Amino acid sequence: MPGLPSINLIIVGHPRRRMAERGVTEDDIKRAIRSCFADYPATDGAWCHEGYGMDGRSVLKVWTMPPLSHEGRIVVKSAAWKGKR
């Protein structure tokens, strides 16, 4: 998305493997965060953000560490398409 500041994602290990299994890309996550229309605390202390993936129609849920636990970076715990298992 031109003109928007870059998003510095940190995705390692388990979240990266699950993304591959679920067909989720880093670009999907970045777009979902930028287009976020709902965010709420998750049960494990993380935050869940819902926004649209790159196709602009599919809703992606992105779980991140709390904002104060990192410095300008978004630490992704998991990501999954809403309504898909």
VMD Tcl script that builds the backbone (N, CA, C; Angstrom):
set m [mol new atoms 255]
animate dup $m
set s [atomselect $m all]
$s set {name element resname resid chain x y z} {
  {N N MET 1 A 0.845 -1.166 0.000}
  {CA C MET 1 A 0.000 0.000 0.000}
  {C C MET 1 A 0.894 1.233 0.000}
  {N N PRO 2 A 0.935 1.945 -1.095}
  {CA C PRO 2 A 1.822 3.096 -1.214}
  {C C PRO 2 A 1.476 4.182 -0.199}
  {N N GLY 3 A 2.501 4.861 0.279}
  {CA C GLY 3 A 2.303 5.990 1.161}
  {C C GLY 3 A 2.124 5.649 2.629}
  {N N LEU 4 A 2.000 4.390 2.953}
  {CA C LEU 4 A 1.838 3.998 4.351}
  {C C LEU 4 A 3.185 3.597 4.927}
  {N N PRO 5 A 3.402 3.860 6.212}
  {CA C PRO 5 A 4.662 3.438 6.819}
  {C C PRO 5 A 4.779 1.916 6.813}
  {N N SER 6 A 6.012 1.453 6.770}
  {CA C SER 6 A 6.212 0.005 6.753}
  {C C SER 6 A 5.843 -0.591 8.109}
  {N N ILE 7 A 5.484 -1.846 8.076}
  {CA C ILE 7 A 5.157 -2.578 9.296}
  {C C ILE 7 A 6.283 -3.569 9.530}
  {N N ASN 8 A 6.871 -3.511 10.705}
  {CA C ASN 8 A 7.983 -4.377 11.053}
  {C C ASN 8 A 7.454 -5.590 11.814}
  {N N LEU 9 A 7.229 -6.690 11.078}
  {CA C LEU 9 A 6.697 -7.916 11.676}
  {C C LEU 9 A 7.819 -8.816 12.165}
  {N N ILE 10 A 7.572 -9.486 13.263}
  {CA C ILE 10 A 8.464 -10.545 13.737}
  {C C ILE 10 A 7.627 -11.816 13.777}
  {N N ILE 11 A 7.989 -12.760 12.895}
  {CA C ILE 11 A 7.259 -14.031 12.793}
  {C C ILE 11 A 8.299 -15.144 12.723}
  {N N VAL 12 A 8.364 -15.966 13.743}
  {CA C VAL 12 A 9.346 -17.055 13.754}
  {C C VAL 12 A 8.711 -18.339 14.274}
  {N N GLY 13 A 9.319 -19.450 13.916}
  {CA C GLY 13 A 8.922 -20.751 14.460}
  {C C GLY 13 A 7.498 -21.167 14.168}
  {N N HIS 14 A 6.776 -21.503 15.232}
  {CA C HIS 14 A 5.417 -22.037 15.120}
  {C C HIS 14 A 4.489 -21.156 14.280}
  {N N PRO 15 A 4.425 -19.843 14.509}
  {CA C PRO 15 A 3.522 -19.024 13.689}
  {C C PRO 15 A 3.853 -19.103 12.197}
  {N N ARG 16 A 5.122 -19.136 11.865}
  {CA C ARG 16 A 5.541 -19.201 10.455}
  {C C ARG 16 A 5.071 -20.523 9.833}
  {N N ARG 17 A 5.218 -21.623 10.557}
  {CA C ARG 17 A 4.777 -22.928 10.035}
  {C C ARG 17 A 3.262 -22.960 9.849}
  {N N ARG 18 A 2.532 -22.442 10.829}
  {CA C ARG 18 A 1.063 -22.432 10.735}
  {C C ARG 18 A 0.592 -21.543 9.587}
  {N N MET 19 A 1.268 -20.431 9.361}
  {CA C MET 19 A 0.921 -19.566 8.228}
  {C C MET 19 A 1.014 -20.348 6.921}
  {N N ALA 20 A 2.104 -21.092 6.759}
  {CA C ALA 20 A 2.295 -21.870 5.534}
  {C C ALA 20 A 1.180 -22.898 5.377}
  {N N GLU 21 A 0.812 -23.561 6.466}
  {CA C GLU 21 A -0.266 -24.557 6.418}
  {C C GLU 21 A -1.604 -23.927 6.048}
  {N N ARG 22 A -1.819 -22.697 6.470}
  {CA C ARG 22 A -3.111 -22.026 6.282}
  {C C ARG 22 A -3.164 -21.123 5.057}
  {N N GLY 23 A -2.067 -21.037 4.322}
  {CA C GLY 23 A -2.054 -20.194 3.131}
  {C C GLY 23 A -2.091 -18.706 3.444}
  {N N VAL 24 A -1.439 -18.315 4.534}
  {CA C VAL 24 A -1.379 -16.915 4.953}
  {C C VAL 24 A 0.019 -16.384 4.649}
  {N N THR 25 A 0.097 -15.208 4.024}
  {CA C THR 25 A 1.386 -14.595 3.709}
  {C C THR 25 A 1.646 -13.401 4.633}
  {N N GLU 26 A 2.893 -12.936 4.646}
  {CA C GLU 26 A 3.215 -11.724 5.410}
  {C C GLU 26 A 2.409 -10.546 4.882}
  {N N ASP 27 A 2.241 -10.478 3.559}
  {CA C ASP 27 A 1.452 -9.385 2.980}
  {C C ASP 27 A 0.005 -9.439 3.461}
  {N N ASP 28 A -0.552 -10.656 3.597}
  {CA C ASP 28 A -1.909 -10.783 4.150}
  {C C ASP 28 A -1.961 -10.192 5.557}
  {N N ILE 29 A -0.960 -10.510 6.373}
  {CA C ILE 29 A -0.933 -10.018 7.751}
  {C C ILE 29 A -0.803 -8.499 7.777}
  {N N LYS 30 A 0.094 -7.958 6.974}
  {CA C LYS 30 A 0.267 -6.506 6.938}
  {C C LYS 30 A -1.021 -5.811 6.515}
  {N N ARG 31 A -1.685 -6.351 5.499}
  {CA C ARG 31 A -2.936 -5.730 5.034}
  {C C ARG 31 A -4.016 -5.844 6.100}
  {N N ALA 32 A -4.092 -6.994 6.771}
  {CA C ALA 32 A -5.095 -7.171 7.826}
  {C C ALA 32 A -4.873 -6.178 8.967}
  {N N ILE 33 A -3.620 -5.949 9.324}
  {CA C ILE 33 A -3.327 -4.995 10.396}
  {C C ILE 33 A -3.685 -3.580 9.953}
  {N N ARG 34 A -3.358 -3.245 8.710}
  {CA C ARG 34 A -3.679 -1.899 8.207}
  {C C ARG 34 A -5.179 -1.684 8.043}
  {N N SER 35 A -5.910 -2.738 7.718}
  {CA C SER 35 A -7.357 -2.605 7.484}
  {C C SER 35 A -8.165 -3.073 8.694}
  {N N CYS 36 A -7.514 -3.189 9.829}
  {CA C CYS 36 A -8.143 -3.741 11.038}
  {C C CYS 36 A -9.446 -3.018 11.369}
  {N N PHE 37 A -10.508 -3.801 11.537}
  {CA C PHE 37 A -11.804 -3.233 11.916}
  {C C PHE 37 A -12.257 -3.725 13.289}
  {N N ALA 38 A -11.513 -4.662 13.884}
  {CA C ALA 38 A -11.840 -5.145 15.232}
  {C C ALA 38 A -10.563 -5.635 15.899}
  {N N ASP 39 A -10.355 -5.230 17.130}
  {CA C ASP 39 A -9.267 -5.812 17.913}
  {C C ASP 39 A -9.726 -5.930 19.361}
  {N N TYR 40 A -9.260 -7.004 19.975}
  {CA C TYR 40 A -9.727 -7.327 21.318}
  {C C TYR 40 A -8.705 -8.235 21.994}
  {N N PRO 41 A -8.698 -8.246 23.331}
  {CA C PRO 41 A -7.747 -9.108 24.036}
  {C C PRO 41 A -8.099 -10.582 23.854}
  {N N ALA 42 A -7.075 -11.390 23.653}
  {CA C ALA 42 A -7.252 -12.843 23.565}
  {C C ALA 42 A -7.127 -13.424 24.973}
  {N N THR 43 A -7.438 -14.686 25.119}
  {CA C THR 43 A -7.445 -15.304 26.449}
  {C C THR 43 A -6.051 -15.495 27.040}
  {N N ASP 44 A -5.011 -15.493 26.212}
  {CA C ASP 44 A -3.658 -15.782 26.703}
  {C C ASP 44 A -2.793 -14.536 26.889}
  {N N GLY 45 A -3.402 -13.358 26.946}
  {CA C GLY 45 A -2.643 -12.125 27.110}
  {C C GLY 45 A -2.270 -11.461 25.802}
  {N N ALA 46 A -2.466 -12.152 24.693}
  {CA C ALA 46 A -2.196 -11.576 23.378}
  {C C ALA 46 A -3.377 -10.692 22.959}
  {N N TRP 47 A -3.248 -10.067 21.804}
  {CA C TRP 47 A -4.347 -9.298 21.205}
  {C C TRP 47 A -4.702 -9.922 19.875}
  {N N CYS 48 A -5.986 -9.925 19.544}
  {CA C CYS 48 A -6.450 -10.428 18.254}
  {C C CYS 48 A -6.920 -9.235 17.432}
  {N N HIS 49 A -6.481 -9.187 16.186}
  {CA C HIS 49 A -6.844 -8.118 15.260}
  {C C HIS 49 A -7.504 -8.768 14.049}
  {N N GLU 50 A -8.643 -8.248 13.626}
  {CA C GLU 50 A -9.325 -8.761 12.443}
  {C C GLU 50 A -9.305 -7.703 11.356}
  {N N GLY 51 A -8.877 -8.122 10.169}
  {CA C GLY 51 A -8.839 -7.226 9.019}
  {C C GLY 51 A -8.855 -8.058 7.755}
  {N N TYR 52 A -8.807 -7.388 6.619}
  {CA C TYR 52 A -8.897 -8.078 5.334}
  {C C TYR 52 A -7.526 -8.472 4.809}
  {N N GLY 53 A -7.455 -9.678 4.232}
  {CA C GLY 53 A -6.242 -10.149 3.585}
  {C C GLY 53 A -6.047 -9.440 2.256}
  {N N MET 54 A -5.066 -9.875 1.488}
  {CA C MET 54 A -4.713 -9.220 0.233}
  {C C MET 54 A -5.840 -9.233 -0.792}
  {N N ASP 55 A -6.761 -10.201 -0.712}
  {CA C ASP 55 A -7.857 -10.229 -1.689}
  {C C ASP 55 A -8.923 -9.175 -1.382}
  {N N GLY 56 A -8.830 -8.541 -0.207}
  {CA C GLY 56 A -9.769 -7.488 0.159}
  {C C GLY 56 A -11.141 -7.980 0.597}
  {N N ARG 57 A -11.340 -9.303 0.636}
  {CA C ARG 57 A -12.640 -9.872 1.018}
  {C C ARG 57 A -12.538 -10.832 2.194}
  {N N SER 58 A -11.511 -11.651 2.207}
  {CA C SER 58 A -11.352 -12.659 3.264}
  {C C SER 58 A -10.849 -12.002 4.542}
  {N N VAL 59 A -11.473 -12.351 5.664}
  {CA C VAL 59 A -11.090 -11.781 6.958}
  {C C VAL 59 A -10.003 -12.651 7.589}
  {N N LEU 60 A -8.932 -11.995 7.984}
  {CA C LEU 60 A -7.812 -12.668 8.629}
  {C C LEU 60 A -7.756 -12.236 10.089}
  {N N LYS 61 A -7.615 -13.216 10.967}
  {CA C LYS 61 A -7.422 -12.945 12.392}
  {C C LYS 61 A -5.926 -13.067 12.674}
  {N N VAL 62 A -5.357 -12.027 13.275}
  {CA C VAL 62 A -3.929 -12.004 13.588}
  {C C VAL 62 A -3.778 -11.803 15.089}
  {N N TRP 63 A -3.085 -12.737 15.740}
  {CA C TRP 63 A -2.831 -12.632 17.171}
  {C C TRP 63 A -1.416 -12.105 17.366}
  {N N THR 64 A -1.285 -11.062 18.187}
  {CA C THR 64 A 0.017 -10.445 18.429}
  {C C THR 64 A 0.283 -10.340 19.927}
  {N N MET 65 A 1.558 -10.150 20.251}
  {CA C MET 65 A 1.935 -9.878 21.636}
  {C C MET 65 A 1.416 -8.491 21.994}
  {N N PRO 66 A 1.211 -8.212 23.273}
  {CA C PRO 66 A 0.744 -6.882 23.673}
  {C C PRO 66 A 1.684 -5.790 23.159}
  {N N PRO 67 A 1.136 -4.646 22.770}
  {CA C PRO 67 A 1.944 -3.574 22.166}
  {C C PRO 67 A 3.111 -3.096 23.022}
  {N N LEU 68 A 2.981 -3.112 24.325}
  {CA C LEU 68 A 4.052 -2.596 25.169}
  {C C LEU 68 A 5.203 -3.577 25.348}
  {N N SER 69 A 5.079 -4.788 24.798}
  {CA C SER 69 A 6.133 -5.784 24.990}
  {C C SER 69 A 7.193 -5.747 23.890}
  {N N HIS 70 A 7.070 -4.834 22.956}
  {CA C HIS 70 A 8.055 -4.712 21.880}
  {C C HIS 70 A 8.195 -3.245 21.509}
  {N N GLU 71 A 9.262 -2.893 20.831}
  {CA C GLU 71 A 9.559 -1.497 20.510}
  {C C GLU 71 A 9.362 -1.247 19.018}
  {N N GLY 72 A 8.166 -0.860 18.619}
  {CA C GLY 72 A 7.908 -0.533 17.226}
  {C C GLY 72 A 7.772 -1.733 16.308}
  {N N ARG 73 A 7.834 -2.917 16.872}
  {CA C ARG 73 A 7.700 -4.130 16.064}
  {C C ARG 73 A 6.417 -4.834 16.469}
  {N N ILE 74 A 5.881 -5.597 15.536}
  {CA C ILE 74 A 4.684 -6.378 15.816}
  {C C ILE 74 A 5.094 -7.845 15.870}
  {N N VAL 75 A 4.971 -8.434 17.043}
  {CA C VAL 75 A 5.333 -9.837 17.231}
  {C C VAL 75 A 4.077 -10.671 17.013}
  {N N VAL 76 A 4.081 -11.450 15.932}
  {CA C VAL 76 A 2.920 -12.252 15.558}
  {C C VAL 76 A 2.991 -13.611 16.247}
  {N N LYS 77 A 1.910 -13.954 16.956}
  {CA C LYS 77 A 1.816 -15.262 17.620}
  {C C LYS 77 A 1.134 -16.289 16.734}
  {N N SER 78 A 0.166 -15.827 15.909}
  {CA C SER 78 A -0.561 -16.728 15.024}
  {C C SER 78 A -1.402 -15.907 14.060}
  {N N ALA 79 A -1.877 -16.564 13.014}
  {CA C ALA 79 A -2.785 -15.939 12.052}
  {C C ALA 79 A -3.612 -17.038 11.401}
  {N N ALA 80 A -4.894 -16.758 11.199}
  {CA C ALA 80 A -5.790 -17.738 10.581}
  {C C ALA 80 A -6.936 -17.014 9.894}
  {N N TRP 81 A -7.411 -17.596 8.810}
  {CA C TRP 81 A -8.565 -17.048 8.111}
  {C C TRP 81 A -9.806 -17.280 8.959}
  {N N LYS 82 A -10.606 -16.265 9.123}
  {CA C LYS 82 A -11.822 -16.374 9.930}
  {C C LYS 82 A -12.791 -17.339 9.259}
  {N N GLY 83 A -13.346 -18.259 10.051}
  {CA C GLY 83 A -14.324 -19.210 9.543}
  {C C GLY 83 A -13.737 -20.460 8.919}
  {N N LYS 84 A -12.389 -20.550 8.866}
  {CA C LYS 84 A -11.745 -21.748 8.306}
  {C C LYS 84 A -10.981 -22.446 9.411}
  {N N ARG 85 A -10.924 -23.766 9.328}
  {CA C ARG 85 A -10.173 -24.543 10.324}
  {C C ARG 85 A -8.975 -25.178 9.707}
}
mol reanalyze $m
mol bondsrecalc $m
mol representation Tube
mol addrep $m
